[in-house]
Amino acid sequence: MMGQITTRSILAPVFAIVVASAAQAESLCGVLDRSQVLGTIAGDWQLEGAVSAEGETLSQVRQTLGHVIIDATGRIATAVAPAGEEAPRAALEDDSLTLTSTGVFYDVDRADDIFDTVEAPWIADAVSETPCGPERLLQLGGMFEVGDSTSGIVAVLPYFSDRIVLIGETKITSERGLIFVTRAALLTRAK
């Protein structure tokens, strides 16, 4: 029948848009060349995620937004603020953390534990169409120390050319005692 509206006629254009968007994103599963991965993910990223802080007298989770820059040499800079506030722009500095190949630090269970800790399981959903788990990604990371009181790791799990998972785990010694800060975020290309 001519002019009849069907579910198929409505959903076909929507499906075409979704397929076209997914086709533009390149999966990085199994790509183990550091230069190739860094060349693919270099650029500006929007960050959406959450952070958890746990200690003897502290227990809180906050949603976060921010900006991330990764360059082709692996230097990374982040600027993060609580959701609802404007995050400053990240800027690379001479002493910015440089990401190296870390091996497999986060398997799927450990990544899911991190997402649960920060109450953001939606991050896993955002990369769920990946053909592999984090074990088959070139995981990039770096360790840092700030004085004697703060140390941690930042890890980048580059699932796609347009979606990256960022995980950070930090241990802080303060007058409040030992505080563990865990963060997880989905990075998408900045607009």
C-alpha positions in Angstrom: 0.0 0.0 0.0 1.3 3.4 -0.9 1.8 5.9 1.8 1.4 3.4 4.6 3.6 4.1 7.7 5.1 0.9 9.1 7.5 0.2 11.9 10.0 -0.8 9.3 9.7 2.5 7.5 10.2 4.4 10.8 13.1 2.3 12.1 15.1 1.9 8.9 16.4 5.5 8.9 17.2 5.3 12.6 19.1 2.0 12.1 21.0 3.5 9.2 22.1 6.4 11.4 23.2 4.1 14.2 25.1 1.8 11.8 26.8 4.8 10.1 27.9 6.2 13.5 29.3 2.8 14.6 31.0 2.3 11.2 32.9 5.6 11.7 34.3 4.3 15.0 37.3 2.0 14.6 37.7 -0.8 17.1 41.1 -1.0 18.7 40.8 -4.6 19.8 43.9 -6.5 19.1 45.8 -3.4 18.0 49.0 -3.7 20.0 51.3 -1.2 18.3 51.7 1.7 20.8 52.4 4.3 18.1 49.4 3.2 16.1 47.1 3.4 19.1 48.4 6.7 20.3 48.1 8.1 16.8 44.5 7.0 16.7 43.5 8.4 20.1 45.6 11.6 20.1 43.4 14.7 20.5 40.8 16.4 22.7 38.3 14.3 24.7 35.2 15.1 26.7 35.1 13.2 30.0 32.0 11.9 31.8 32.4 9.7 34.8 32.5 9.4 38.5 34.9 9.4 41.5 34.7 7.6 44.8 36.6 8.6 47.9 36.8 6.1 50.8 38.5 6.4 54.1 37.9 5.9 57.8 35.8 9.1 58.1 35.0 9.6 54.4 32.8 7.8 51.9 31.4 9.6 48.9 30.7 9.2 45.2 30.4 12.1 42.8 29.6 12.4 39.1 32.3 14.2 37.1 32.7 16.0 33.8 35.9 17.3 32.2 38.4 17.6 29.4 41.3 15.4 28.5 44.1 15.8 26.0 46.3 12.9 24.8 49.1 13.6 22.4 50.7 11.2 19.9 53.7 10.7 22.3 51.4 9.5 25.1 51.4 12.6 27.3 48.0 13.0 29.0 46.4 16.0 30.8 43.1 16.0 32.5 40.9 18.7 34.0 37.9 17.4 36.0 35.1 19.1 38.0 32.0 17.8 39.8 29.0 17.4 37.4 27.1 20.6 37.2 30.2 22.8 37.3 32.3 23.9 34.4 35.6 22.0 34.1 38.6 24.0 33.1 40.4 23.0 29.9 43.2 20.5 30.2 46.7 21.7 29.1 49.7 19.6 28.4 52.8 20.6 30.3 56.5 19.5 30.1 55.9 17.3 33.2 52.6 15.8 32.1 52.2 12.1 32.8 53.3 9.9 29.9 51.3 6.8 29.1 53.3 3.6 28.6 52.2 0.1 27.7 51.2 -1.5 31.0 50.3 -5.0 30.0 46.9 -6.2 31.1 46.2 -4.4 34.3 42.4 -4.4 34.1 40.5 -7.5 33.0 36.8 -7.4 32.6 36.0 -8.3 36.2 38.4 -5.7 37.6 37.0 -3.0 35.3 33.5 -3.9 36.3 34.5 -3.7 40.0 35.9 -0.2 39.4 32.6 0.8 37.6 30.6 -0.6 40.6 32.8 1.3 43.1 32.1 4.6 41.4 28.5 3.7 40.8 28.8 4.1 37.0 28.0 0.7 35.3 26.8 2.7 32.3 30.4 3.1 31.3 30.6 -0.6 30.5 27.4 -0.3 28.5 28.9 2.5 26.5 31.6 0.2 25.1 29.6 -3.1 25.2 29.5 -3.6 21.4 33.3 -4.1 21.5 34.4 -7.3 19.9 36.8 -7.9 22.8 37.3 -7.3 26.5 40.0 -5.1 28.0 42.4 -8.1 28.0 42.8 -7.7 24.2 43.4 -3.9 24.3 46.7 -2.2 24.4 46.3 -0.8 27.9 48.2 2.4 28.4 49.0 3.8 31.8 51.3 5.7 34.1 52.1 5.8 37.7 52.5 9.0 39.6 53.6 10.3 43.0 53.0 13.7 44.6 55.3 14.1 47.5 55.2 11.4 50.1 51.5 11.5 50.6 49.9 10.6 47.2 50.5 7.9 44.7 48.5 6.2 42.0 48.0 5.0 38.5 46.1 6.3 35.5 45.1 3.8 32.9 43.6 4.3 29.4 41.6 1.5 27.8 41.2 2.5 24.2 38.2 0.5 23.0 37.4 2.5 19.9 38.8 5.5 18.0 35.9 7.6 19.5 35.4 6.0 22.9 38.0 5.4 25.6 37.7 4.3 29.2 39.9 6.1 31.7 40.5 4.6 35.1 42.5 6.1 38.0 43.3 4.7 41.4 45.0 6.9 44.0 46.1 6.4 47.6 46.4 9.5 49.8 47.8 9.7 53.2 46.3 12.7 55.1 45.4 13.8 58.6 42.1 11.9 58.0 44.1 8.7 57.6 44.4 6.7 54.4 42.0 7.7 51.6 41.5 5.6 48.5 40.2 7.6 45.5 38.9 5.6 42.5 37.8 7.2 39.3 36.3 5.9 36.1 35.2 7.8 33.0 34.1 7.5 29.5 36.0 9.7 27.1 34.4 10.7 23.8 35.8 13.0 21.1 35.4 16.7 22.1 33.1 18.7 19.9 
